[in-house]
Amino acid sequence: MKWRINMWKFNLKMDRDKWLMVTAAGICLLILAIPPKKTQVPASREPVESTQQNQWTSSGKTYEKQMEDRVKALLSTVDGVGKVDVMIVLKASGEKVMHVDRSTSTTDTAESSPDGTEKKTAAKEVNESTVMEGSGGEGGPVVEKELMPEIQGIVISAEGGGSPVIKEEISGAMEALFHVPRHKIRVLKRVE
């Protein structure tokens, strides 16, 4: 039992070789603990990513403005409506669905023991990867479909907006065009 007691005692009287090994091990641990430097993205890739990001953030505003202009042009040609201003509010921005390659593998294993019991095991593995344009994935991801933003409400200010008949025609047209319920469409009388 004496050997166990001696084993757990810390001996501060180490020779030079042991001190060098402990110091070297400590330095190695410090080097491993330092995080690596961040790698910088090559300058040729930065403009591509920033333009794609700008396209995503501004696509809702572009779509909104485009729809407002089209409705304004349409309503200005309708008899009795007069001068028109249109405001369309979107629920959220559009959504782009990327093309994804999926591969699925299923493994079934059945084991039987000498005593007659049977053990069945099933494993399913699904791998997904986004398909990129160009060779080696240099371009952006392949867009499978693009969903336009949903319209939350429409406000129209028209010179003929005081007439109940014109209000009804404008509301009906907006409901038919955008599939927006009538309670989310407001037609106001325009005053200068």
N, C-alpha and C positions, 0 to 999 in steps of 0.2 A: 504493500500500500504506500510505502514511502515514495516509490517512483512516481505515483500519481500526484502527490503533493509537489514534488520537484518539477513535474511537467507543467503545472499551471503557474508557477512563479515566473515573474517577468525579470529577466536578467538585464540590468542596465550596463553591465560590464561586457559589452560586445567588442569584438576586435574590429580592426579597420575594414576588413573585407565585408563583414556583415553590415556595417554602417553604410558602405558604398552601395550594397545591394538594396537596402531599404531606401536610400536617397534616390537611386535610379528608378526604383518602382514608383516612388512618389511623383517624380518628374513625368514618368510615362502616363500616370493617371491624370495629371494636370493637363498634359497635351491632349489626351483623349477627351477631356471634359470641355475644352474650348470648342465652341460651335464653328463650323466652316463658314467662310465668307460667302455672301450671296453672289450668285453668278448674274451678270448683267445680260439682258436680252439683246441680241444683235440689233444694230440700228436699222437694218433692212426690214425687220419684222414689226417694229413699233408702229409705223404709220398704218399698216394694214389692220392691226388690232384696234387702233383708236378710231379709224373710220367705221369699222364694223360696230363698235360700241356706240358711236354717234348715231348710226343708222337705227339701232335698236331704240335709243332714247327718244329720238325725234320722230320715229315712224308714227306714233299716236297723234302728234300734233299735225303732221303732214296729212294724214288720213282725215283728221277732224276738219282741217281747213279746206281740203279738197271737197268733202261732202257739203260743207257750208256753201262753198262757191257754186256747186252744182244745183243745190236746192234754191239758192238765190236766183240763179239764171233761169231755172224752171218757173218759179213763182212770179218772176217779173214779166213773164209772157202771158200769164193768166189774166183774163178780163176781170177788172174790178179790184184786183189786189193792189196795184200801184207799186210804189217804191218799197223795197223789202230789205230787212236785215235779219240774218239767221244766226242762231247760236246752237251748236250741238255739243253736248257733254257726253264723254265716253266713260264707261265704268272702269275700264283698265286698258292698258296698251295691248297691241296685238300679240299673238303667240306664234312662234315658228317651231314646227315639229321637225326634228332632225331625223335623217335616215339612219337606222341602227341595224347592224348585222347581229343576229342572235343565233347561237349554236347551243343545242341542248344535248346532253348525254345522260343516259340512265343506265345504272348498273344494278342488277338483281343477283343476289347471292343466296344460295340455299345450302345449309350445312346440316348433316344429320349425325347424331352421336350414336355410339354402340348401344346405349340403353333405349333407343327408339325415339328420342326427342328430336325435333326438327327446328332449326333456327333459320329464319329468313331475314335478309337484310336488303334494303333498297336504298340506293343513293342517286340523287339527281343533281346534275351540275349544269348551270346556265351561264354562258359567257356572252356578254354584250360589248360591242365596240361601235363607236360613231364612225360613219363613213366620211372620209375627207376628200375634197376635190383635189385634182392634180396628183402628180406622182410623189410618193413619199409623204403625203399629207401636208404639202406646203400651202395649199389653199385653205379656205375655211371649210366648215362642215357642209354636207349636202343637205339642203332643205327639202324635206318630203312634201310638206304642205304648210301654208301660211294662213293662220286664222285671223280674220280682221277683228278689231275691237268691237265690243258690244256697246250699243248706244244706250245711255242712261236716261237722257231727256232732251227735248227740243223746245226752244223758245223762238218764236217768229214775231217780229214787229213789222206790221204791214199798214200802209195807208188805208186800205179797205178793211182792216181788222175790226172795225166797229160793227160791221154788218154780221148778223148771225149766220147768214147764208155763206159768206166768204169764210168765216171762221170754221164752219162745218166742212167746207170743201178743202181747206188747207189741212185741217186735222185728219180728214179721211185720206188725203194724198200722203201725208207723212206716215200714217199708220200702215198704208199699203206698201210704201217704199221701204221702210225700215223695221217693220214688225214691232213697233213700239206701241204699248197700250195707250189709249186716249188720255188717261189721267196723267201721262207723262209728256203730253204735248200741250203747249200754251201758245195761243195766238193773241197778240196784243195790238191795240190801235196805235199806229205811229203818229207822233206829233212832232212838228219841226220847231 
